[in-house]
Amino acid sequence: MVGDVPDYAIFMLDPEGIVRTWNTGAQRIKGYLADEIIGQHFSRFYPQERIDAKWPDHELRVAAETGRFEDEGWRVRKDGTLFWANVVITRMLDDDGRLIGFSKITRDLTTRRRHEELIRLSEERFRLLVEGVVDYAIFMLDPAGHIASWNAGAEVTKGYRADEIIGRHFSVFYPPEVVAAGWPERELEIALEDGRCEDEGWRMRKDGTRFWASVVITALHDEAGTHIGFAKVTRDLTDRRRVRALEDEGKRVTTFLAMLGHELRNPLAPITNAVSLMQLEPMETERLRMCRDVISRQLVQITRLVDDLLDVGRITAGKIHLDMKPVEIGAVLSAAIEGCEPEARSREHTVTLERPGGQTWVSGDPARLQQIVGNLLNNAVKFTDRGGRIQVVLRRNRAFAEIAIKDNGPGIAPWRLQDIFNLFVQGEQDLAHSQGGLGLGLSLVQQMVALHGGDVAAYSAGIDKGSEFVVRIPLIEAPVPTTAPELESLAPRAHSVLVVDDNRDAADTMAALLDRLGYRARTAYDGASALAEVRASQPDFAFLDIGLPDMDGRALAKSIREEFGEKIGLIALTGYGQEQDRDSTHAAGFREHLTKPLTIEGLSAALGRLEAQKAD
């Protein structure tokens, strides 16, 4: 039976370790035929380093002294290849107790060894992976919640070394009020019931500081289904939470600015109307005329600031609308310079314009392009000391139109050039020499230029060395000229107009302005009285405030349209002027959409268009 066993090498050794018998399994495993190995010392099966260490002699000595020796290790086949062997050497005695030799049983465990090594390597890689991760705290808990393992990420995140924390309950990471509420234990209960528990909340570091953590606890079971503990993965999200909070705060600020801009437009409307009336009436004294002109100039500045606030909100929300068309940029520069000329003249600045011959065309929104150049010019005028020089240079540089605005003002510190286009950033100025403003202009310039497919850059050699801003807009081919038909002059105005606004000052001043312009104006302060007035007088035109308290302006327009059709020309009055706002009022039946505060020019233009339609 022993001779024919194929899976085990079973053979006898004499007391000196010489092979005396050989079975089929020994021949298969070790590669020797019986006549090749019988009579040879069994150390032939060992690697040379084990022979040099006299390991075979040690095995026989232990077996002779104790009766048995068992070992696992590398052995050598006849062809020189190694295999992993399990070896049992048993002492053999005669009837008188004398040593007569040894039995030796060897089993080839190379395949099992290779499998075990793969498992060990896999476990080692996983252990190194887990222990080496620094962005996540990954550790094990026993079934009661005590910490059983600890990785590098856990040490970085929570501040404890492994020898300080292993064995302690994981509730040590929770704020006292959370521990008192029993939440750590509840997390383990949820994980055990559902397989996992996920949570975000404040956790504690070793030093007592708090951090915002994302936590996943997973229940672990063995092959038999017995609960053996939990895996816990924690990630520090404090920075992400801070960024999210800043983003939310930024959105709230933007919303606030937009609402502030709209609310400011309501009181600006009657003030603008009142100033327009004052400009149309003769004034007896120079002092009154001076006061009127001061109010007018400051009103322009306030209106510009409100428009900037609204534009910030529109751009941030992605709601800005550009009326893109071919624009001769030289004309835009001339208009912008003309707009800043009164302020420049009052400060004794010299403003010059250099431009190449011929026309320079870009694709853009004329009003927004003028706003871009106007903001840069206004900054130059505002910050340059009295008697300064401001140069506006237009040049064509390959595929771009370049607009350079250069001044000899206070210049810009090198470190400030990096953030000068950010919101609410202003140039260096102490309180005694503050030029005011909200720090919106340059940010709006940058964003408006980007919407035109261009870019803007700021340059300065340093403090007191002036500054230069360069705007680049892509060039286009000059458009084919078209001839616009001439409009015939309109007959004298004698139309009746109804002004509907819940802001009485706005309604009354606008009615007075319309009277001064030759119209017969009446007022109403809510939707119900407006509808009654329309039925009583059937005016030619009606200005309707959209934000009426009792009836939305659109609903009022719909009611008027249902009763009178297209007979009455409706004009929407609102603080909202985006494309979707205009589409909404047009759908409600309005022919014109005017944004508060109104100018005489805008008011007259809208009425002129309605009169032309009525004449047709």
Steps between C-alpha positions, in 0.01 A plus 500: 500500500780743590684422182210594276389823677541776231426820701756456779871429488541226765846354556736374770828651622767318702629671819752703293235625256573268207197417283411130532152474334311693226135499401302611193405833660866578576594434139216724374565786740882501505574364153749227597470131413557261792840382375610865454436608859514197731835516678521884469475739794157668528663847516502478120135620513594833672612833352872571545448778756304258722777239464759762593294579807499126585123498506463133393718391794290718731181332378635148577635609838165644607312193371744267685462696825124568494370224277367728230590804291266699271593783270397692188747649260659494159641171370685408178394257229741301287473761218599778740155659529366597841171390652336585829490192721333392818738255673442262793797296629419230757754314719502117468621278788549124531354287778790594724446873442802547280480750208488310176403784266228746398185502288464814290176616340509793257203670335523748210308813610628732225154567357352572841805709589461702178131557575574599858775734383263665254248546780771634728625741234145612430437556869833677533424728206159577644654564842761731347232672295277560801784595731657728240185697414530846657183669368263256671491370855445124455481279808322200648269480799417190701129416542480725808651799319856484630775593257693197371720649223632842395640637172715802409196696386336448838809637672509803269127568525441434868845563651538175696784251461399135477634418848295787644164405354477125431276342761304820576135547405444690176262745670813691605484664153154652558411835663366462857146602403493235225629233739239602757228454238619142443578551131822288483315193628208576268739509202618146582140384535410643158810343341411163653136526387555639150854385426638854501449843655601825329510836672649850490564704812750652739771274644777561752877484460741407777577870562129576554443681169202409288491400134213428262507129413339269249468158668412155366470207743464149351408190699736203449409130522705182462424211264256354750310829520621584850539872567870569561515882505482812284708678240497879542612748232517870588591790273573855613270729297565817699660683206230386259230611744674836536514540120134400472409752769696770318327413173160515670596829661612632162166405346315671784712812459438502124126456555506779758684732262252427223203563730667814636547629146136440414377660821721805445349551156157571649597821686733599214206514259315793664829680571595470132156621393522794739845601372379471141212733585739747662714495186197585286389788724676838507675575829544852628829475691843360416509324838184300425633408157826389662310283751291348221811416296676351806200275563496400134870412493488303825186323383694379197769359733244327722325354196834373371573329834155341503551377144836351606332317788239358265760399243698311768190298585417436134848383405534280809162342427583462129206723403686782325375566149719645225349656188782392270545686171785649293639800690751762384712515813637845424151647537465320835823659624387847393166456678669371817743793503211740450321339795792549739594844366306710758669323793840510329459872431405568862826336607701677227606173336618477140339209316635409156395239245734331250354270237617352171364613167176345377241319706555220750213253531423245771196292585343617824232675694551876444364596841713242681813593305446861595449386860835316489692801371301739719583309819871503417490869411305588813759317712782688330322834552410419860840380618730732305600817684372836372658608173586145393537350154284214373573335165256280311670305221327274246714268290450193286724214611464195275152358568415738784397857556705626795376785717764641735407752771807647666530762774774664703314441828609326821573165334432152637713301744641184333330267751163666438514432124414136579160576651399839366225346283336323797171621643514778760875556450604864476826673441723614786333796671487624856182626660605862458530462123233238430347532155195292593351225289420139579790328328271357231618681189810299409332168576215596269749609234678164512177300483347715225819473294498121545138487376625676184765231449785728605728564796622789713827553684637761741858631496690734730865569570413557866371761741491856356594370152157494339301207371378357172206275420492315168178347364508263203188419295506276188484691171238433231462604138323831438126441442327588173350852548123536493285810456246558776171668401447847640218541750249773435462760772210434731204728553479701822430278799158523661446139605357395835715284727424302817786435747440205738751455786450418869791735576305827507810716466605308190152519345444870579842619381473298182153641432636852555787428261258370235285812543810712449576304181153581361300191598179488702599279791295340777608266784381188680670326791364145485360253250131541584496881476717478184244272333220738601693798358565317172129428466411861579753688286634241252849658477716469190791357698542346847819455703448199731731416790552122500525468878158630606383386845145386418534389138813403309569744216485215249156399628383862473631515142314180416175645636544820298574300185189284550276809523665743259713288268796685347341844534712599803878488467640333812848573636652283776686675785734273697836473666570180304644533154628157393393330178267260682336797676437670167364177353264468798355854462473463123302178548269689739415754229744785570644680198790661687716397794668782697743447786502727804626765548388657172675771305321766298663360186382143569151617592466717190638227272247243627208739463622602158495138383148452635384821333647385170312170531177687583548728196535193275 
